[in-house]
Amino acid sequence: MRYSKQREEILSIIRTNHDHLSADMIYEKVKEVIGNISLGTVYRNLAQLVSEGYIIQIKGLDDRTYYDKTIIDHGHLFCNICKKVSDIDHFSVAELKKSVLSKSKFEIVEYHIAINGICHECQKGGKKNGIKRK
């Protein structure tokens, strides 16, 4: 992949941020550094970073696409209230994979683990009222 100042800045924002960011969020952050960048440029660079394996994309509960710097196998926790996306610890996912293999003899080639619920912050804030639980 050829060097691009815009792509490097986008990748830097993703790698230094602790949250999973949407293209719009990334655009707002990169605009602070490169004022004349377009949203289309951000989308094109994100697509290239995903295709080259530098980042991954995940679909959030709000149907937006989020970008993740963690490219090793892992799952995600999705908050039903604030829509925040968090990583599931890699080791707990590895244990789940091991358990599936030992119990079912099913070899996992690829997986997407998404657990929906209510994050700690929303629980603390009492925002869980009105959410239907399954």
Short mmCIF file of the C-alpha atoms (twelve columns), coordinates in Angstrom:
data_MODEL
# 
_entry.id   MODEL 
# 
loop_
_atom_site.group_PDB 
_atom_site.id 
_atom_site.type_symbol 
_atom_site.label_atom_id 
_atom_site.label_alt_id 
_atom_site.label_comp_id 
_atom_site.label_asym_id 
_atom_site.label_seq_id 
_atom_site.Cartn_x 
_atom_site.Cartn_y 
_atom_site.Cartn_z 
_atom_site.pdbx_PDB_model_num 
ATOM 1   C CA . MET A 1   0.000   0.000   0.000  1 
ATOM 2   C CA . ARG A 2   1.353   3.407   -0.988 1 
ATOM 3   C CA . TYR A 3   1.956   5.979   1.716  1 
ATOM 4   C CA . SER A 4   -0.829  8.494   2.271  1 
ATOM 5   C CA . LYS A 5   -0.846  11.210  4.940  1 
ATOM 6   C CA . GLN A 6   -4.632  10.891  5.234  1 
ATOM 7   C CA . ARG A 7   -4.512  7.103   5.624  1 
ATOM 8   C CA . GLU A 8   -1.754  7.323   8.223  1 
ATOM 9   C CA . GLU A 9   -3.744  9.857   10.243 1 
ATOM 10  C CA . ILE A 10  -6.918  7.738   10.027 1 
ATOM 11  C CA . LEU A 11  -5.010  4.642   11.152 1 
ATOM 12  C CA . SER A 12  -3.375  6.603   13.975 1 
ATOM 13  C CA . ILE A 13  -6.777  7.799   15.219 1 
ATOM 14  C CA . ILE A 14  -8.139  4.253   15.224 1 
ATOM 15  C CA . ARG A 15  -5.075  2.797   16.934 1 
ATOM 16  C CA . THR A 16  -4.881  5.434   19.671 1 
ATOM 17  C CA . ASN A 17  -8.598  5.498   20.486 1 
ATOM 18  C CA . HIS A 18  -10.056 3.088   23.028 1 
ATOM 19  C CA . ASP A 19  -13.533 3.125   21.488 1 
ATOM 20  C CA . HIS A 20  -14.821 1.582   18.288 1 
ATOM 21  C CA . LEU A 21  -15.329 4.518   15.945 1 
ATOM 22  C CA . SER A 22  -17.704 5.018   13.018 1 
ATOM 23  C CA . ALA A 23  -16.543 6.683   9.790  1 
ATOM 24  C CA . ASP A 24  -18.312 9.893   10.874 1 
ATOM 25  C CA . MET A 25  -16.491 9.878   14.216 1 
ATOM 26  C CA . ILE A 26  -13.157 9.275   12.482 1 
ATOM 27  C CA . TYR A 27  -13.930 12.031  9.968  1 
ATOM 28  C CA . GLU A 28  -14.549 14.553  12.767 1 
ATOM 29  C CA . LYS A 29  -11.262 13.639  14.461 1 
ATOM 30  C CA . VAL A 30  -9.138  13.627  11.297 1 
ATOM 31  C CA . LYS A 31  -10.655 16.960  10.197 1 
ATOM 32  C CA . GLU A 32  -9.047  18.548  13.271 1 
ATOM 33  C CA . VAL A 33  -5.636  17.611  11.845 1 
ATOM 34  C CA . ILE A 34  -6.293  17.696  8.093  1 
ATOM 35  C CA . GLY A 35  -8.927  20.383  7.660  1 
ATOM 36  C CA . ASN A 36  -9.629  19.859  3.969  1 
ATOM 37  C CA . ILE A 37  -10.236 16.082  4.053  1 
ATOM 38  C CA . SER A 38  -13.588 14.835  2.720  1 
ATOM 39  C CA . LEU A 39  -15.839 12.160  4.185  1 
ATOM 40  C CA . GLY A 40  -15.441 10.232  0.909  1 
ATOM 41  C CA . THR A 41  -11.664 10.177  1.390  1 
ATOM 42  C CA . VAL A 42  -12.155 8.791   4.902  1 
ATOM 43  C CA . TYR A 43  -14.458 6.036   3.583  1 
ATOM 44  C CA . ARG A 44  -12.044 5.105   0.772  1 
ATOM 45  C CA . ASN A 45  -9.099  4.931   3.165  1 
ATOM 46  C CA . LEU A 46  -11.067 2.892   5.700  1 
ATOM 47  C CA . ALA A 47  -12.015 0.414   2.965  1 
ATOM 48  C CA . GLN A 48  -8.374  0.100   1.943  1 
ATOM 49  C CA . LEU A 49  -7.208  -0.364  5.558  1 
ATOM 50  C CA . VAL A 50  -9.812  -3.116  6.023  1 
ATOM 51  C CA . SER A 51  -8.895  -4.852  2.745  1 
ATOM 52  C CA . GLU A 52  -5.201  -4.752  3.658  1 
ATOM 53  C CA . GLY A 53  -5.909  -6.236  7.117  1 
ATOM 54  C CA . TYR A 54  -4.811  -3.261  9.222  1 
ATOM 55  C CA . ILE A 55  -8.242  -2.907  10.862 1 
ATOM 56  C CA . ILE A 56  -11.567 -4.745  10.900 1 
ATOM 57  C CA . GLN A 57  -15.106 -3.471  10.567 1 
ATOM 58  C CA . ILE A 58  -18.079 -4.534  12.653 1 
ATOM 59  C CA . LYS A 59  -21.789 -3.783  12.400 1 
ATOM 60  C CA . GLY A 60  -23.256 -2.073  15.482 1 
ATOM 61  C CA . LEU A 61  -26.762 -2.294  16.936 1 
ATOM 62  C CA . ASP A 62  -27.549 1.033   15.301 1 
ATOM 63  C CA . ASP A 63  -26.726 -0.427  11.852 1 
ATOM 64  C CA . ARG A 64  -23.621 1.759   11.628 1 
ATOM 65  C CA . THR A 65  -20.268 0.264   10.748 1 
ATOM 66  C CA . TYR A 66  -17.539 0.641   13.353 1 
ATOM 67  C CA . TYR A 67  -13.810 0.157   12.927 1 
ATOM 68  C CA . ASP A 68  -11.637 -1.847  15.279 1 
ATOM 69  C CA . LYS A 69  -7.872  -1.853  15.699 1 
ATOM 70  C CA . THR A 70  -7.897  -5.331  17.256 1 
ATOM 71  C CA . ILE A 71  -7.514  -7.697  14.317 1 
ATOM 72  C CA . ILE A 72  -6.981  -10.925 16.264 1 
ATOM 73  C CA . ASP A 73  -10.022 -13.152 16.799 1 
ATOM 74  C CA . HIS A 74  -12.323 -11.661 19.414 1 
ATOM 75  C CA . GLY A 75  -15.974 -10.909 20.058 1 
ATOM 76  C CA . HIS A 76  -17.942 -7.800  20.919 1 
ATOM 77  C CA . LEU A 77  -20.337 -6.595  23.584 1 
ATOM 78  C CA . PHE A 78  -23.089 -4.251  22.364 1 
ATOM 79  C CA . CYS A 79  -24.976 -2.007  24.812 1 
ATOM 80  C CA . ASN A 80  -28.689 -1.864  23.985 1 
ATOM 81  C CA . ILE A 81  -28.972 1.620   25.501 1 
ATOM 82  C CA . CYS A 82  -25.948 3.755   24.604 1 
ATOM 83  C CA . LYS A 83  -24.967 1.561   21.607 1 
ATOM 84  C CA . LYS A 84  -21.330 1.406   22.770 1 
ATOM 85  C CA . VAL A 85  -19.277 -1.454  21.360 1 
ATOM 86  C CA . SER A 86  -16.638 -3.139  23.554 1 
ATOM 87  C CA . ASP A 87  -14.240 -5.991  22.953 1 
ATOM 88  C CA . ILE A 88  -14.634 -9.353  24.649 1 
ATOM 89  C CA . ASP A 89  -11.346 -10.484 26.108 1 
ATOM 90  C CA . HIS A 90  -9.476  -12.659 23.591 1 
ATOM 91  C CA . PHE A 91  -8.753  -15.343 26.171 1 
ATOM 92  C CA . SER A 92  -12.406 -15.895 27.044 1 
ATOM 93  C CA . VAL A 93  -13.212 -16.245 23.333 1 
ATOM 94  C CA . ALA A 94  -10.321 -18.698 22.944 1 
ATOM 95  C CA . GLU A 95  -11.789 -20.764 25.800 1 
ATOM 96  C CA . LEU A 96  -15.183 -20.753 24.087 1 
ATOM 97  C CA . LYS A 97  -13.614 -21.966 20.840 1 
ATOM 98  C CA . LYS A 98  -11.785 -24.722 22.713 1 
ATOM 99  C CA . SER A 99  -15.006 -25.766 24.425 1 
ATOM 100 C CA . VAL A 100 -16.936 -25.905 21.133 1 
ATOM 101 C CA . LEU A 101 -14.224 -28.056 19.570 1 
ATOM 102 C CA . SER A 102 -14.003 -30.468 22.506 1 
ATOM 103 C CA . LYS A 103 -17.761 -30.879 22.920 1 
ATOM 104 C CA . SER A 104 -18.922 -30.974 19.311 1 
ATOM 105 C CA . LYS A 105 -15.750 -31.809 17.362 1 
ATOM 106 C CA . PHE A 106 -16.689 -28.821 15.193 1 
ATOM 107 C CA . GLU A 107 -13.656 -27.038 13.766 1 
ATOM 108 C CA . ILE A 108 -14.257 -23.289 13.783 1 
ATOM 109 C CA . VAL A 109 -12.938 -21.554 10.688 1 
ATOM 110 C CA . GLU A 110 -14.449 -18.141 11.300 1 
ATOM 111 C CA . TYR A 111 -16.789 -16.708 13.914 1 
ATOM 112 C CA . HIS A 112 -18.559 -13.514 14.897 1 
ATOM 113 C CA . ILE A 113 -19.549 -13.283 18.533 1 
ATOM 114 C CA . ALA A 114 -21.883 -10.451 19.461 1 
ATOM 115 C CA . ILE A 115 -23.423 -10.248 22.897 1 
ATOM 116 C CA . ASN A 116 -26.147 -7.667  23.473 1 
ATOM 117 C CA . GLY A 117 -26.912 -6.305  26.913 1 
ATOM 118 C CA . ILE A 118 -26.548 -3.258  29.136 1 
ATOM 119 C CA . CYS A 119 -23.098 -1.840  29.850 1 
ATOM 120 C CA . HIS A 120 -21.921 -0.997  33.346 1 
ATOM 121 C CA . GLU A 121 -22.179 2.760   32.772 1 
ATOM 122 C CA . CYS A 122 -25.832 2.520   31.686 1 
ATOM 123 C CA . GLN A 123 -26.594 0.224   34.636 1 
ATOM 124 C CA . LYS A 124 -25.025 2.736   37.038 1 
ATOM 125 C CA . GLY A 125 -26.996 5.579   35.518 1 
ATOM 126 C CA . GLY A 126 -30.270 3.726   35.986 1 
ATOM 127 C CA . LYS A 127 -30.915 3.780   32.250 1 
ATOM 128 C CA . LYS A 128 -31.884 0.128   32.099 1 
ATOM 129 C CA . ASN A 129 -35.510 0.839   32.952 1 
ATOM 130 C CA . GLY A 130 -37.810 0.331   30.013 1 
ATOM 131 C CA . ILE A 131 -35.551 -2.167  28.252 1 
ATOM 132 C CA . LYS A 132 -37.224 -5.476  27.565 1 
ATOM 133 C CA . ARG A 133 -35.067 -8.382  28.597 1 
ATOM 134 C CA . LYS A 134 -35.092 -11.720 26.848 1 
# 
